[in-house]
Amino acid sequence: MLASAKEMLQKAKAGHYAVGQFNINNLEWTKAILLTAEEMKSPVILGVSEGAGKYMCGFNTVVAMVKGMIETLGITVPVAVHLDHGTYEGAYKCIEAGFSSVMFDGSHYPIEENVAKTKELVEVCNKLGLSLEAEVGAIGGEEDGVVGGGEVADPDECKMIADLGVTMLAAGIGNIHGKYPENWAGLRFDTLEAINNKVGDMPLVLHGGTGIPAEMIKKAIDLGVSKINVNTECQLAFAEATRKYIEEGKDLQGKGFDPRKLLAPGVEAIKETVREKITLFGSANKA
Ligand code: 13P
C-alpha cells in the first residue's frame, strides 16, 4: 500500500523535521532508497520526474515495481510515490497509474492559470486521498529538460496557492537544481520566513537539496521546510563509486562484469547518501 505524503508531512512540520524526497531512476535506486528508509525507520517519498517515468517504461511500471518491492523487501515505513515537477497532463497520467502523490508545477504559468489548474487538481486529489504539491516561483537550474529561472516566490502568491488546499507548497527561495555555482548567494531566509508566516501549518518543500550546506538545511527546517528533494547527490555518488570500481579494474576480475556486482558499489553509495540526508533532515525513527 502506497501512502499519501499528507500525514507524514504534517507530522514533520509539527515535529520540526523534514522528510526526504529521493528521486528514482531504476530498480537499483528504488531498492537502495527503500532499504535505507526501512533501516532508519524513516518515512520516505520516492520522486519520479516525467523523464524518469518514461525511462522506467511508464508510470504503471513504476507503481508495480515499488509495490512489488514493498511486499518482497518487507518495507513497513510509509512510502509515497510522487510525481516530481509534473505537467498538467502528467499529473493526470500519474493519478491514473496509481501514484499516491503528485506535484503540479504550474510555476511557469501566469499566477491566475497556476491557481485555476492547481484548484482543479486539489479537488481531484482530495477525492482520491492523494497528496498534491504546488509550486510558486520557479526553482533555478535544469532538471530533466525542465528549466527554471530561479525566481524568488512572492509570499502573497504562496498564500493564494496554499489557500486552495494543496498538501504542500514548493516556493523558490534562491534554490537551484543540480550543483550550486561557486558564487551562489545562498537561500533567501527572509523570503522563507515571510512565506511561512503567511501559510501557517502548510508544509513547505525545498527543491534542489543537493549541495545545500547542513547549517542552511537546518535553518530552513526551523523556518517551516518539511520536505527536501534530493536527486543529483545520489547520481553523483552512484557515478563516483561505479567509476572507481571500473578504474580499479574490478569488472575484469572473475565475474566482476556481472551487473549485480558492477552496480553494487553504486547502490551502497546511494544508501550512504540517503542515510546522511535522513540523519540531517531528522526523520529517522519517525515512521
Ligand atoms: P537536486 O538534483 O539538486 O538534488 O534537486 C532535486 C529536486 O529538487 C527534485 O525536484
Residues whose N, C-alpha, C, O or C-beta is under 5 A from the ligand:
A	BS01	13P	D84 I176 H177 G178 H207 G208 G209 T210 N229 V230 N231 T232 E233
